[in-house]
């Protein structure tokens, strides 16, 4: 588990080596070697292994922000799981990794959670692309389908009339009273939506259901409405656009608004998705690889190789030294030890 968290790959190797070390230790214990001596020997072997690894470094990644150089590093990682597709997948992961790196002069680093994958069944793997920003796999709620230079208001609750904490009974005696009651509710919702529109927001993201009356006034004031039920996806989108999710429906202050260069609905493989894109110069904090393929199982396999490649991109940002692959390093260690 620790290996998975730190490096994202190599778990089988760690378990295999640990099991074999324990097996050898058991043999030594049987012939009377004290456990402290075994531990001491293993520590000396580990120090020697690190010394050997330092001596067989073949290359250093000079600039982690160089997409071409990073692609060359990631190709063997992808080829280990998806042989034949490394020339397609590695450049996508490298481009996404560079996109989510902090802007200079900050040191290059990759948060693997910032490299997202959106699976869309249809087409071929060569149709895949990287989007600077986030892709939500659903259509917008209203008729507004594209907005440019868009301030974004995010609400983690539904876009509907707030319910009171206490229950009450309203007695309506005639049609005029009923009309006045519904008009009061409409006026309250219109005032809320108008206040949100007056802050400059062009897009509303709702974390719950959107009532018909709220949708009506959003259309009236030309607001795009996107519904995202998943709290995790909502959190990632907030990071992508730089917004703060509000727990009450009301006008956000300027610091709580997010921003996207464009928010538009696109139809990919007969499925409508909403794409939040950022300009190259902006520090978006998230990149999405739109992955295309014929079947769900194939896309799942490719996504696993992308996760491994993103973890390697994170690792080379911390330590740019590269070793020989294809088992050569392990064989040299075994030979020297």
FENPE-V345950 format. One line per field, one symbol per residue. ss: DSSP state (A for helix, B for strand, O for the rest). phi: phi as a letter, one per 20 degrees, with the letter a starting at -180 (. if undefined). psi: psi as a letter, one per 20 degrees, with the letter a starting at -180 (. if undefined). A space follows every 50 residues. Layout:
ss=???
phi=???
psi=???
This chain:
ss=OAAAAAAOOOAAAAAAAAAAAAAAAAAAAAOOOOAAAAAAAAAAAAAAAA AAAAAOOOBBOOOOOOAAAAAAAAAAAAAAAOOOOAAAAAAAAAAAAAAA OOOOOOOOOOOAAABBBBBBBBOOAAAOBBBBBBBBOOOOOOOOOBBBBB BBBBBOOOBOOOOOOOOOOOOOOOAAAAAAAAAAAAAAAAAAAAAAAAOO OOBBBBOOOBOAAAAAAAAAOOOBBBBOOOAAAAAAAAAAAOOOOBOOOO OOOAAAOBBBBBBBBBBBOOBBBBBBBOOOOOOOOOBBBBBBBOOAAAAA AAAAAAAAAAAAAAAAAAOOBBOOOOOAAAAAAAAAO
phi=.fffffdnbnffffffffffffffffffffenffgfffffffffffffff ffgfedfdadffcfeefffffffegfffffdcfodffefgfffffffffe fffgefffbceffeeecdecfpmcffefbddfpcddeaffedefdbcdld fcddcedfebffeffdebddedebfffffffffffffffffffffffffo fdcdddebfdffffffffffemeeccdceffffffffgffdmddfeecea fffgfefebcfbcbecdclmcecddddcfgfeefmbcceeedafcfffff fffffffffffffffffecefddfdlnffffffffff
psi=ghgggghirjhggggggghhghghhgghhhjjpqhhhgggghgghgghgh ggghijphqpogoiioggghghhhghgghhhmphjhiggghgggggghhi qqqqjqqpqpohiinqpopopqarhiiqrppnbqpplrrrhbioippqmo qppppjrqnrppqqhqqrppophrhhhgghghhhgghgghhghhhghhii pippppjbqoqghghghhhhjkpppppohphghgghhghhikrppqjqor pqrhhiqaqqgqoqpqopljppqppoqqqhiqnhiqqpoopqrhqghghg ghhhhggghhhhhggihhojpqrqakiggghgghgh.
